[in-house]
Amino acid sequence: LWHISHEGLELEDPANAPNYDHLLVLGTTPEKAPDEGEIVTMTFEKGVPKSVNGKEMKVSDIIRTLNKLGGKHGIGIVDIVEN
């Protein structure tokens, strides 16, 4: 729920540029994301998230919802070169 990563195959050779259309499952590149941002509101009870945009849901569903919203807007994409 919290993280997804890709490695192996063409990514093992730093000479290869990543094919984001093939790699990205939960999101999109910032270049393909909407030009307009989206306002998201959350409510918490004793530090525990309870709702997103006024809709109450289980924490696991909140995480899925936020992953979907963030992915839609190209949030969370990082390239890392390992030794």
HTML snippet that shows the backbone in 3Dmol.js (N, CA, C, O; Angstrom):
<script src="https://3Dmol.org/build/3Dmol-min.js"></script>
<div id="view" style="width:600px;height:400px;position:relative"></div>
<script>
const pdb = `
ATOM      1  N   LEU A   1       0.802  -1.200   0.000  1.00  0.00           N
ATOM      2  CA  LEU A   1       0.000   0.000   0.000  1.00  0.00           C
ATOM      3  C   LEU A   1       0.846   1.265   0.000  1.00  0.00           C
ATOM      4  O   LEU A   1       0.442   2.276  -0.574  1.00  0.00           O
ATOM      5  N   TRP A   2       2.017   1.223   0.638  1.00  0.00           N
ATOM      6  CA  TRP A   2       2.803   2.441   0.830  1.00  0.00           C
ATOM      7  C   TRP A   2       3.800   2.705  -0.278  1.00  0.00           C
ATOM      8  O   TRP A   2       4.203   3.851  -0.476  1.00  0.00           O
ATOM      9  N   HIS A   3       4.208   1.683  -1.005  1.00  0.00           N
ATOM     10  CA  HIS A   3       5.346   1.878  -1.911  1.00  0.00           C
ATOM     11  C   HIS A   3       5.308   0.850  -3.038  1.00  0.00           C
ATOM     12  O   HIS A   3       4.854  -0.280  -2.856  1.00  0.00           O
ATOM     13  N   ILE A   4       5.787   1.257  -4.185  1.00  0.00           N
ATOM     14  CA  ILE A   4       6.016   0.326  -5.287  1.00  0.00           C
ATOM     15  C   ILE A   4       7.324   0.738  -5.943  1.00  0.00           C
ATOM     16  O   ILE A   4       7.594   1.926  -6.120  1.00  0.00           O
ATOM     17  N   SER A   5       8.134  -0.253  -6.302  1.00  0.00           N
ATOM     18  CA  SER A   5       9.393   0.069  -6.973  1.00  0.00           C
ATOM     19  C   SER A   5       9.592  -0.889  -8.140  1.00  0.00           C
ATOM     20  O   SER A   5       8.988  -1.959  -8.207  1.00  0.00           O
ATOM     21  N   HIS A   6      10.447  -0.475  -9.044  1.00  0.00           N
ATOM     22  CA  HIS A   6      10.746  -1.261 -10.240  1.00  0.00           C
ATOM     23  C   HIS A   6      12.254  -1.360 -10.368  1.00  0.00           C
ATOM     24  O   HIS A   6      12.960  -0.361 -10.232  1.00  0.00           O
ATOM     25  N   GLU A   7      12.748  -2.561 -10.630  1.00  0.00           N
ATOM     26  CA  GLU A   7      14.156  -2.697 -10.958  1.00  0.00           C
ATOM     27  C   GLU A   7      14.341  -3.955 -11.787  1.00  0.00           C
ATOM     28  O   GLU A   7      13.462  -4.813 -11.868  1.00  0.00           O
ATOM     29  N   GLY A   8      15.512  -4.035 -12.398  1.00  0.00           N
ATOM     30  CA  GLY A   8      15.815  -5.176 -13.231  1.00  0.00           C
ATOM     31  C   GLY A   8      15.667  -4.864 -14.705  1.00  0.00           C
ATOM     32  O   GLY A   8      15.306  -3.754 -15.096  1.00  0.00           O
ATOM     33  N   LEU A   9      15.952  -5.866 -15.508  1.00  0.00           N
ATOM     34  CA  LEU A   9      15.857  -5.780 -16.964  1.00  0.00           C
ATOM     35  C   LEU A   9      16.551  -4.534 -17.500  1.00  0.00           C
ATOM     36  O   LEU A   9      17.730  -4.321 -17.220  1.00  0.00           O
ATOM     37  N   GLU A  10      15.843  -3.710 -18.265  1.00  0.00           N
ATOM     38  CA  GLU A  10      16.477  -2.549 -18.899  1.00  0.00           C
ATOM     39  C   GLU A  10      16.969  -1.521 -17.885  1.00  0.00           C
ATOM     40  O   GLU A  10      17.832  -0.705 -18.210  1.00  0.00           O
ATOM     41  N   LEU A  11      16.442  -1.545 -16.674  1.00  0.00           N
ATOM     42  CA  LEU A  11      16.869  -0.569 -15.668  1.00  0.00           C
ATOM     43  C   LEU A  11      18.250  -0.882 -15.095  1.00  0.00           C
ATOM     44  O   LEU A  11      18.872  -0.017 -14.478  1.00  0.00           O
ATOM     45  N   GLU A  12      18.730  -2.095 -15.291  1.00  0.00           N
ATOM     46  CA  GLU A  12      20.042  -2.461 -14.764  1.00  0.00           C
ATOM     47  C   GLU A  12      21.178  -1.782 -15.516  1.00  0.00           C
ATOM     48  O   GLU A  12      22.280  -1.669 -14.979  1.00  0.00           O
ATOM     49  N   ASP A  13      20.945  -1.334 -16.725  1.00  0.00           N
ATOM     50  CA  ASP A  13      21.970  -0.642 -17.514  1.00  0.00           C
ATOM     51  C   ASP A  13      21.690   0.853 -17.465  1.00  0.00           C
ATOM     52  O   ASP A  13      20.683   1.306 -18.009  1.00  0.00           O
ATOM     53  N   PRO A  14      22.579   1.643 -16.812  1.00  0.00           N
ATOM     54  CA  PRO A  14      22.329   3.082 -16.699  1.00  0.00           C
ATOM     55  C   PRO A  14      22.312   3.808 -18.042  1.00  0.00           C
ATOM     56  O   PRO A  14      21.898   4.966 -18.107  1.00  0.00           O
ATOM     57  N   ALA A  15      22.747   3.158 -19.101  1.00  0.00           N
ATOM     58  CA  ALA A  15      22.698   3.782 -20.429  1.00  0.00           C
ATOM     59  C   ALA A  15      21.275   3.810 -20.979  1.00  0.00           C
ATOM     60  O   ALA A  15      20.978   4.556 -21.912  1.00  0.00           O
ATOM     61  N   ASN A  16      20.402   2.999 -20.401  1.00  0.00           N
ATOM     62  CA  ASN A  16      19.014   2.943 -20.865  1.00  0.00           C
ATOM     63  C   ASN A  16      18.152   3.955 -20.112  1.00  0.00           C
ATOM     64  O   ASN A  16      18.189   4.022 -18.883  1.00  0.00           O
ATOM     65  N   ALA A  17      17.394   4.723 -20.845  1.00  0.00           N
ATOM     66  CA  ALA A  17      16.417   5.625 -20.220  1.00  0.00           C
ATOM     67  C   ALA A  17      15.200   4.800 -19.812  1.00  0.00           C
ATOM     68  O   ALA A  17      14.789   3.912 -20.559  1.00  0.00           O
ATOM     69  N   PRO A  18      14.620   5.068 -18.656  1.00  0.00           N
ATOM     70  CA  PRO A  18      13.448   4.296 -18.243  1.00  0.00           C
ATOM     71  C   PRO A  18      12.247   4.552 -19.147  1.00  0.00           C
ATOM     72  O   PRO A  18      11.987   5.686 -19.550  1.00  0.00           O
ATOM     73  N   ASN A  19      11.530   3.497 -19.455  1.00  0.00           N
ATOM     74  CA  ASN A  19      10.300   3.597 -20.240  1.00  0.00           C
ATOM     75  C   ASN A  19       9.136   3.723 -19.257  1.00  0.00           C
ATOM     76  O   ASN A  19       8.534   2.727 -18.854  1.00  0.00           O
ATOM     77  N   TYR A  20       8.832   4.967 -18.879  1.00  0.00           N
ATOM     78  CA  TYR A  20       7.813   5.187 -17.856  1.00  0.00           C
ATOM     79  C   TYR A  20       6.441   4.673 -18.265  1.00  0.00           C
ATOM     80  O   TYR A  20       5.670   4.248 -17.405  1.00  0.00           O
ATOM     81  N   ASP A  21       6.119   4.701 -19.539  1.00  0.00           N
ATOM     82  CA  ASP A  21       4.816   4.192 -19.975  1.00  0.00           C
ATOM     83  C   ASP A  21       4.671   2.713 -19.633  1.00  0.00           C
ATOM     84  O   ASP A  21       3.566   2.232 -19.381  1.00  0.00           O
ATOM     85  N   HIS A  22       5.785   2.002 -19.628  1.00  0.00           N
ATOM     86  CA  HIS A  22       5.795   0.578 -19.311  1.00  0.00           C
ATOM     87  C   HIS A  22       5.905   0.347 -17.796  1.00  0.00           C
ATOM     88  O   HIS A  22       5.314  -0.594 -17.265  1.00  0.00           O
ATOM     89  N   LEU A  23       6.658   1.204 -17.110  1.00  0.00           N
ATOM     90  CA  LEU A  23       6.971   0.983 -15.701  1.00  0.00           C
ATOM     91  C   LEU A  23       5.903   1.452 -14.721  1.00  0.00           C
ATOM     92  O   LEU A  23       5.602   0.759 -13.749  1.00  0.00           O
ATOM     93  N   LEU A  24       5.338   2.607 -14.970  1.00  0.00           N
ATOM     94  CA  LEU A  24       4.454   3.212 -13.973  1.00  0.00           C
ATOM     95  C   LEU A  24       3.092   2.525 -13.939  1.00  0.00           C
ATOM     96  O   LEU A  24       2.357   2.510 -14.927  1.00  0.00           O
ATOM     97  N   VAL A  25       2.780   1.963 -12.789  1.00  0.00           N
ATOM     98  CA  VAL A  25       1.524   1.249 -12.597  1.00  0.00           C
ATOM     99  C   VAL A  25       0.533   2.108 -11.809  1.00  0.00           C
ATOM    100  O   VAL A  25      -0.659   2.132 -12.114  1.00  0.00           O
ATOM    101  N   LEU A  26       1.035   2.807 -10.799  1.00  0.00           N
ATOM    102  CA  LEU A  26       0.165   3.594  -9.923  1.00  0.00           C
ATOM    103  C   LEU A  26       0.115   5.065 -10.279  1.00  0.00           C
ATOM    104  O   LEU A  26      -0.653   5.821  -9.684  1.00  0.00           O
ATOM    105  N   GLY A  27       0.910   5.477 -11.230  1.00  0.00           N
ATOM    106  CA  GLY A  27       0.959   6.914 -11.492  1.00  0.00           C
ATOM    107  C   GLY A  27       1.318   7.248 -12.916  1.00  0.00           C
ATOM    108  O   GLY A  27       1.318   6.400 -13.808  1.00  0.00           O
ATOM    109  N   THR A  28       1.624   8.511 -13.095  1.00  0.00           N
ATOM    110  CA  THR A  28       2.008   9.032 -14.395  1.00  0.00           C
ATOM    111  C   THR A  28       3.157  10.005 -14.201  1.00  0.00           C
ATOM    112  O   THR A  28       3.425  10.437 -13.080  1.00  0.00           O
ATOM    113  N   THR A  29       3.819  10.342 -15.258  1.00  0.00           N
ATOM    114  CA  THR A  29       4.897  11.321 -15.159  1.00  0.00           C
ATOM    115  C   THR A  29       4.302  12.712 -14.960  1.00  0.00           C
ATOM    116  O   THR A  29       3.168  12.962 -15.370  1.00  0.00           O
ATOM    117  N   PRO A  30       5.049  13.613 -14.338  1.00  0.00           N
ATOM    118  CA  PRO A  30       4.544  14.983 -14.179  1.00  0.00           C
ATOM    119  C   PRO A  30       4.176  15.632 -15.515  1.00  0.00           C
ATOM    120  O   PRO A  30       3.253  16.445 -15.573  1.00  0.00           O
ATOM    121  N   GLU A  31       4.885  15.281 -16.580  1.00  0.00           N
ATOM    122  CA  GLU A  31       4.585  15.848 -17.898  1.00  0.00           C
ATOM    123  C   GLU A  31       3.205  15.434 -18.403  1.00  0.00           C
ATOM    124  O   GLU A  31       2.567  16.180 -19.147  1.00  0.00           O
ATOM    125  N   LYS A  32       2.745  14.260 -18.008  1.00  0.00           N
ATOM    126  CA  LYS A  32       1.440  13.763 -18.456  1.00  0.00           C
ATOM    127  C   LYS A  32       0.332  14.009 -17.427  1.00  0.00           C
ATOM    128  O   LYS A  32      -0.831  13.687 -17.672  1.00  0.00           O
ATOM    129  N   ALA A  33       0.697  14.575 -16.289  1.00  0.00           N
ATOM    130  CA  ALA A  33      -0.285  14.855 -15.234  1.00  0.00           C
ATOM    131  C   ALA A  33      -1.125  16.072 -15.610  1.00  0.00           C
ATOM    132  O   ALA A  33      -0.718  16.866 -16.458  1.00  0.00           O
ATOM    133  N   PRO A  34      -2.286  16.225 -14.992  1.00  0.00           N
ATOM    134  CA  PRO A  34      -3.118  17.406 -15.270  1.00  0.00           C
ATOM    135  C   PRO A  34      -2.374  18.702 -14.947  1.00  0.00           C
ATOM    136  O   PRO A  34      -1.563  18.747 -14.023  1.00  0.00           O
ATOM    137  N   ASP A  35      -2.653  19.740 -15.707  1.00  0.00           N
ATOM    138  CA  ASP A  35      -2.035  21.044 -15.454  1.00  0.00           C
ATOM    139  C   ASP A  35      -2.574  21.685 -14.178  1.00  0.00           C
ATOM    140  O   ASP A  35      -1.861  22.437 -13.514  1.00  0.00           O
ATOM    141  N   GLU A  36      -3.802  21.399 -13.838  1.00  0.00           N
ATOM    142  CA  GLU A  36      -4.425  21.971 -12.643  1.00  0.00           C
ATOM    143  C   GLU A  36      -4.285  21.020 -11.462  1.00  0.00           C
ATOM    144  O   GLU A  36      -4.439  19.807 -11.603  1.00  0.00           O
ATOM    145  N   GLY A  37      -3.994  21.586 -10.303  1.00  0.00           N
ATOM    146  CA  GLY A  37      -3.922  20.803  -9.081  1.00  0.00           C
ATOM    147  C   GLY A  37      -5.308  20.413  -8.594  1.00  0.00           C
ATOM    148  O   GLY A  37      -6.321  20.803  -9.176  1.00  0.00           O
ATOM    149  N   GLU A  38      -5.336  19.648  -7.531  1.00  0.00           N
ATOM    150  CA  GLU A  38      -6.598  19.178  -6.965  1.00  0.00           C
ATOM    151  C   GLU A  38      -6.538  19.366  -5.454  1.00  0.00           C
ATOM    152  O   GLU A  38      -5.563  18.959  -4.822  1.00  0.00           O
ATOM    153  N   ILE A  39      -7.547  19.965  -4.877  1.00  0.00           N
ATOM    154  CA  ILE A  39      -7.585  20.166  -3.432  1.00  0.00           C
ATOM    155  C   ILE A  39      -8.129  18.906  -2.775  1.00  0.00           C
ATOM    156  O   ILE A  39      -9.177  18.387  -3.160  1.00  0.00           O
ATOM    157  N   VAL A  40      -7.394  18.423  -1.772  1.00  0.00           N
ATOM    158  CA  VAL A  40      -7.781  17.227  -1.036  1.00  0.00           C
ATOM    159  C   VAL A  40      -7.904  17.608   0.434  1.00  0.00           C
ATOM    160  O   VAL A  40      -6.993  18.213   1.000  1.00  0.00           O
ATOM    161  N   THR A  41      -9.018  17.260   1.046  1.00  0.00           N
ATOM    162  CA  THR A  41      -9.183  17.501   2.480  1.00  0.00           C
ATOM    163  C   THR A  41      -9.268  16.169   3.208  1.00  0.00           C
ATOM    164  O   THR A  41      -9.831  15.195   2.707  1.00  0.00           O
ATOM    165  N   MET A  42      -8.693  16.155   4.404  1.00  0.00           N
ATOM    166  CA  MET A  42      -8.728  14.946   5.228  1.00  0.00           C
ATOM    167  C   MET A  42      -9.179  15.315   6.630  1.00  0.00           C
ATOM    168  O   MET A  42      -8.936  16.425   7.104  1.00  0.00           O
ATOM    169  N   THR A  43      -9.836  14.372   7.285  1.00  0.00           N
ATOM    170  CA  THR A  43     -10.149  14.539   8.700  1.00  0.00           C
ATOM    171  C   THR A  43      -9.469  13.421   9.484  1.00  0.00           C
ATOM    172  O   THR A  43      -9.295  12.303   8.999  1.00  0.00           O
ATOM    173  N   PHE A  44      -9.093  13.766  10.707  1.00  0.00           N
ATOM    174  CA  PHE A  44      -8.404  12.830  11.592  1.00  0.00           C
ATOM    175  C   PHE A  44      -9.128  12.787  12.930  1.00  0.00           C
ATOM    176  O   PHE A  44      -9.741  13.766  13.356  1.00  0.00           O
ATOM    177  N   GLU A  45      -9.044  11.635  13.579  1.00  0.00           N
ATOM    178  CA  GLU A  45      -9.573  11.482  14.932  1.00  0.00           C
ATOM    179  C   GLU A  45      -8.485  10.849  15.783  1.00  0.00           C
ATOM    180  O   GLU A  45      -8.110   9.696  15.569  1.00  0.00           O
ATOM    181  N   LYS A  46      -7.980  11.609  16.753  1.00  0.00           N
ATOM    182  CA  LYS A  46      -6.874  11.155  17.608  1.00  0.00           C
ATOM    183  C   LYS A  46      -5.681  10.731  16.764  1.00  0.00           C
ATOM    184  O   LYS A  46      -5.009   9.750  17.085  1.00  0.00           O
ATOM    185  N   GLY A  47      -5.415  11.460  15.692  1.00  0.00           N
ATOM    186  CA  GLY A  47      -4.266  11.193  14.835  1.00  0.00           C
ATOM    187  C   GLY A  47      -4.483  10.137  13.769  1.00  0.00           C
ATOM    188  O   GLY A  47      -3.590   9.899  12.956  1.00  0.00           O
ATOM    189  N   VAL A  48      -5.631   9.503  13.750  1.00  0.00           N
ATOM    190  CA  VAL A  48      -5.929   8.450  12.773  1.00  0.00           C
ATOM    191  C   VAL A  48      -6.779   9.053  11.658  1.00  0.00           C
ATOM    192  O   VAL A  48      -7.803   9.676  11.936  1.00  0.00           O
ATOM    193  N   PRO A  49      -6.367   8.875  10.393  1.00  0.00           N
ATOM    194  CA  PRO A  49      -7.175   9.424   9.297  1.00  0.00           C
ATOM    195  C   PRO A  49      -8.541   8.752   9.243  1.00  0.00           C
ATOM    196  O   PRO A  49      -8.668   7.538   9.402  1.00  0.00           O
ATOM    197  N   LYS A  50      -9.564   9.581   9.013  1.00  0.00           N
ATOM    198  CA  LYS A  50     -10.941   9.072   8.995  1.00  0.00           C
ATOM    199  C   LYS A  50     -11.652   9.298   7.670  1.00  0.00           C
ATOM    200  O   LYS A  50     -12.516   8.508   7.291  1.00  0.00           O
ATOM    201  N   SER A  51     -11.295  10.381   6.948  1.00  0.00           N
ATOM    202  CA  SER A  51     -12.007  10.644   5.697  1.00  0.00           C
ATOM    203  C   SER A  51     -11.129  11.418   4.724  1.00  0.00           C
ATOM    204  O   SER A  51     -10.178  12.099   5.108  1.00  0.00           O
ATOM    205  N   VAL A  52     -11.482  11.288   3.458  1.00  0.00           N
ATOM    206  CA  VAL A  52     -10.864  12.059   2.372  1.00  0.00           C
ATOM    207  C   VAL A  52     -11.995  12.733   1.610  1.00  0.00           C
ATOM    208  O   VAL A  52     -12.947  12.086   1.173  1.00  0.00           O
ATOM    209  N   ASN A  53     -11.869  14.037   1.460  1.00  0.00           N
ATOM    210  CA  ASN A  53     -12.875  14.834   0.745  1.00  0.00           C
ATOM    211  C   ASN A  53     -14.292  14.575   1.259  1.00  0.00           C
ATOM    212  O   ASN A  53     -15.245  14.487   0.485  1.00  0.00           O
ATOM    213  N   GLY A  54     -14.407  14.454   2.593  1.00  0.00           N
ATOM    214  CA  GLY A  54     -15.717  14.292   3.216  1.00  0.00           C
ATOM    215  C   GLY A  54     -16.262  12.878   3.223  1.00  0.00           C
ATOM    216  O   GLY A  54     -17.331  12.637   3.784  1.00  0.00           O
ATOM    217  N   LYS A  55     -15.557  11.937   2.617  1.00  0.00           N
ATOM    218  CA  LYS A  55     -16.037  10.554   2.561  1.00  0.00           C
ATOM    219  C   LYS A  55     -15.285   9.713   3.593  1.00  0.00           C
ATOM    220  O   LYS A  55     -14.075   9.519   3.480  1.00  0.00           O
ATOM    221  N   GLU A  56     -16.010   9.212   4.603  1.00  0.00           N
ATOM    222  CA  GLU A  56     -15.386   8.357   5.614  1.00  0.00           C
ATOM    223  C   GLU A  56     -15.075   6.995   5.013  1.00  0.00           C
ATOM    224  O   GLU A  56     -15.849   6.440   4.234  1.00  0.00           O
ATOM    225  N   MET A  57     -13.905   6.472   5.406  1.00  0.00           N
ATOM    226  CA  MET A  57     -13.493   5.159   4.912  1.00  0.00           C
ATOM    227  C   MET A  57     -12.443   4.561   5.831  1.00  0.00           C
ATOM    228  O   MET A  57     -11.890   5.248   6.690  1.00  0.00           O
ATOM    229  N   LYS A  58     -12.172   3.269   5.643  1.00  0.00           N
ATOM    230  CA  LYS A  58     -11.129   2.586   6.407  1.00  0.00           C
ATOM    231  C   LYS A  58      -9.774   3.172   6.014  1.00  0.00           C
ATOM    232  O   LYS A  58      -9.610   3.719   4.924  1.00  0.00           O
ATOM    233  N   VAL A  59      -8.804   3.045   6.929  1.00  0.00           N
ATOM    234  CA  VAL A  59      -7.469   3.586   6.663  1.00  0.00           C
ATOM    235  C   VAL A  59      -6.884   2.982   5.384  1.00  0.00           C
ATOM    236  O   VAL A  59      -6.278   3.700   4.588  1.00  0.00           O
ATOM    237  N   SER A  60      -7.054   1.690   5.178  1.00  0.00           N
ATOM    238  CA  SER A  60      -6.513   1.065   3.965  1.00  0.00           C
ATOM    239  C   SER A  60      -7.130   1.674   2.707  1.00  0.00           C
ATOM    240  O   SER A  60      -6.443   1.832   1.698  1.00  0.00           O
ATOM    241  N   ASP A  61      -8.405   2.013   2.758  1.00  0.00           N
ATOM    242  CA  ASP A  61      -9.056   2.650   1.609  1.00  0.00           C
ATOM    243  C   ASP A  61      -8.597   4.097   1.441  1.00  0.00           C
ATOM    244  O   ASP A  61      -8.516   4.602   0.321  1.00  0.00           O
ATOM    245  N   ILE A  62      -8.299   4.760   2.555  1.00  0.00           N
ATOM    246  CA  ILE A  62      -7.747   6.119   2.472  1.00  0.00           C
ATOM    247  C   ILE A  62      -6.402   6.085   1.763  1.00  0.00           C
ATOM    248  O   ILE A  62      -6.130   6.923   0.903  1.00  0.00           O
ATOM    249  N   ILE A  63      -5.561   5.121   2.118  1.00  0.00           N
ATOM    250  CA  ILE A  63      -4.250   4.999   1.472  1.00  0.00           C
ATOM    251  C   ILE A  63      -4.419   4.745  -0.019  1.00  0.00           C
ATOM    252  O   ILE A  63      -3.736   5.366  -0.833  1.00  0.00           O
ATOM    253  N   ARG A  64      -5.316   3.844  -0.385  1.00  0.00           N
ATOM    254  CA  ARG A  64      -5.558   3.567  -1.806  1.00  0.00           C
ATOM    255  C   ARG A  64      -6.055   4.817  -2.539  1.00  0.00           C
ATOM    256  O   ARG A  64      -5.623   5.104  -3.655  1.00  0.00           O
ATOM    257  N   THR A  65      -6.960   5.549  -1.905  1.00  0.00           N
ATOM    258  CA  THR A  65      -7.501   6.774  -2.510  1.00  0.00           C
ATOM    259  C   THR A  65      -6.403   7.807  -2.721  1.00  0.00           C
ATOM    260  O   THR A  65      -6.315   8.418  -3.786  1.00  0.00           O
ATOM    261  N   LEU A  66      -5.561   8.001  -1.699  1.00  0.00           N
ATOM    262  CA  LEU A  66      -4.477   8.981  -1.816  1.00  0.00           C
ATOM    263  C   LEU A  66      -3.435   8.542  -2.842  1.00  0.00           C
ATOM    264  O   LEU A  66      -2.887   9.376  -3.562  1.00  0.00           O
ATOM    265  N   ASN A  67      -3.156   7.234  -2.916  1.00  0.00           N
ATOM    266  CA  ASN A  67      -2.250   6.731  -3.952  1.00  0.00           C
ATOM    267  C   ASN A  67      -2.795   7.041  -5.343  1.00  0.00           C
ATOM    268  O   ASN A  67      -2.051   7.452  -6.233  1.00  0.00           O
ATOM    269  N   LYS A  68      -4.082   6.843  -5.518  1.00  0.00           N
ATOM    270  CA  LYS A  68      -4.712   7.108  -6.819  1.00  0.00           C
ATOM    271  C   LYS A  68      -4.649   8.593  -7.165  1.00  0.00           C
ATOM    272  O   LYS A  68      -4.312   8.955  -8.293  1.00  0.00           O
ATOM    273  N   LEU A  69      -4.972   9.456  -6.196  1.00  0.00           N
ATOM    274  CA  LEU A  69      -4.918  10.900  -6.434  1.00  0.00           C
ATOM    275  C   LEU A  69      -3.488  11.371  -6.698  1.00  0.00           C
ATOM    276  O   LEU A  69      -3.245  12.148  -7.621  1.00  0.00           O
ATOM    277  N   GLY A  70      -2.549  10.900  -5.887  1.00  0.00           N
ATOM    278  CA  GLY A  70      -1.152  11.283  -6.078  1.00  0.00           C
ATOM    279  C   GLY A  70      -0.609  10.784  -7.401  1.00  0.00           C
ATOM    280  O   GLY A  70       0.091  11.513  -8.103  1.00  0.00           O
ATOM    281  N   GLY A  71      -0.928   9.540  -7.746  1.00  0.00           N
ATOM    282  CA  GLY A  71      -0.476   8.985  -9.015  1.00  0.00           C
ATOM    283  C   GLY A  71      -1.004   9.752 -10.204  1.00  0.00           C
ATOM    284  O   GLY A  71      -0.291   9.959 -11.186  1.00  0.00           O
ATOM    285  N   LYS A  72      -2.250  10.173 -10.119  1.00  0.00           N
ATOM    286  CA  LYS A  72      -2.873  10.959 -11.192  1.00  0.00           C
ATOM    287  C   LYS A  72      -2.106  12.253 -11.443  1.00  0.00           C
ATOM    288  O   LYS A  72      -2.053  12.742 -12.572  1.00  0.00           O
ATOM    289  N   HIS A  73      -1.513  12.803 -10.388  1.00  0.00           N
ATOM    290  CA  HIS A  73      -0.816  14.083 -10.487  1.00  0.00           C
ATOM    291  C   HIS A  73       0.707  13.935 -10.553  1.00  0.00           C
ATOM    292  O   HIS A  73       1.429  14.922 -10.412  1.00  0.00           O
ATOM    293  N   GLY A  74       1.196  12.722 -10.764  1.00  0.00           N
ATOM    294  CA  GLY A  74       2.632  12.513 -10.946  1.00  0.00           C
ATOM    295  C   GLY A  74       3.451  12.671  -9.683  1.00  0.00           C
ATOM    296  O   GLY A  74       4.631  13.014  -9.755  1.00  0.00           O
ATOM    297  N   ILE A  75       2.856  12.431  -8.536  1.00  0.00           N
ATOM    298  CA  ILE A  75       3.562  12.577  -7.260  1.00  0.00           C
ATOM    299  C   ILE A  75       4.260  11.270  -6.906  1.00  0.00           C
ATOM    300  O   ILE A  75       3.683  10.191  -7.044  1.00  0.00           O
ATOM    301  N   GLY A  76       5.505  11.375  -6.449  1.00  0.00           N
ATOM    302  CA  GLY A  76       6.200  10.228  -5.886  1.00  0.00           C
ATOM    303  C   GLY A  76       7.106   9.459  -6.816  1.00  0.00           C
ATOM    304  O   GLY A  76       7.514   8.349  -6.477  1.00  0.00           O
ATOM    305  N   ILE A  77       7.436   9.994  -7.962  1.00  0.00           N
ATOM    306  CA  ILE A  77       8.321   9.294  -8.892  1.00  0.00           C
ATOM    307  C   ILE A  77       9.763   9.697  -8.602  1.00  0.00           C
ATOM    308  O   ILE A  77      10.095  10.882  -8.606  1.00  0.00           O
ATOM    309  N   VAL A  78      10.616   8.707  -8.349  1.00  0.00           N
ATOM    310  CA  VAL A  78      12.014   8.959  -8.019  1.00  0.00           C
ATOM    311  C   VAL A  78      12.878   8.009  -8.839  1.00  0.00           C
ATOM    312  O   VAL A  78      12.564   6.825  -8.958  1.00  0.00           O
ATOM    313  N   ASP A  79      13.961   8.525  -9.401  1.00  0.00           N
ATOM    314  CA  ASP A  79      14.966   7.692 -10.069  1.00  0.00           C
ATOM    315  C   ASP A  79      16.161   7.557  -9.139  1.00  0.00           C
ATOM    316  O   ASP A  79      16.647   8.549  -8.597  1.00  0.00           O
ATOM    317  N   ILE A  80      16.633   6.335  -8.955  1.00  0.00           N
ATOM    318  CA  ILE A  80      17.772   6.071  -8.084  1.00  0.00           C
ATOM    319  C   ILE A  80      18.785   5.242  -8.864  1.00  0.00           C
ATOM    320  O   ILE A  80      18.420   4.282  -9.543  1.00  0.00           O
ATOM    321  N   VAL A  81      20.051   5.614  -8.763  1.00  0.00           N
ATOM    322  CA  VAL A  81      21.133   4.826  -9.358  1.00  0.00           C
ATOM    323  C   VAL A  81      21.845   4.116  -8.219  1.00  0.00           C
ATOM    324  O   VAL A  81      22.346   4.757  -7.295  1.00  0.00           O
ATOM    325  N   GLU A  82      21.889   2.792  -8.285  1.00  0.00           N
ATOM    326  CA  GLU A  82      22.544   2.006  -7.240  1.00  0.00           C
ATOM    327  C   GLU A  82      23.973   1.686  -7.650  1.00  0.00           C
ATOM    328  O   GLU A  82      24.320   1.716  -8.831  1.00  0.00           O
ATOM    329  N   ASN A  83      24.789   1.382  -6.656  1.00  0.00           N
ATOM    330  CA  ASN A  83      26.158   0.964  -6.981  1.00  0.00           C
ATOM    331  C   ASN A  83      26.227  -0.532  -7.118  1.00  0.00           C
ATOM    332  O   ASN A  83      27.297  -1.078  -7.390  1.00  0.00           O
TER     333      ASN A  83
END
`;
const viewer = $3Dmol.createViewer("view");
viewer.addModel(pdb, "pdb");
viewer.setStyle({}, {cartoon: {color: "spectrum"}});
viewer.zoomTo();
viewer.render();
</script>
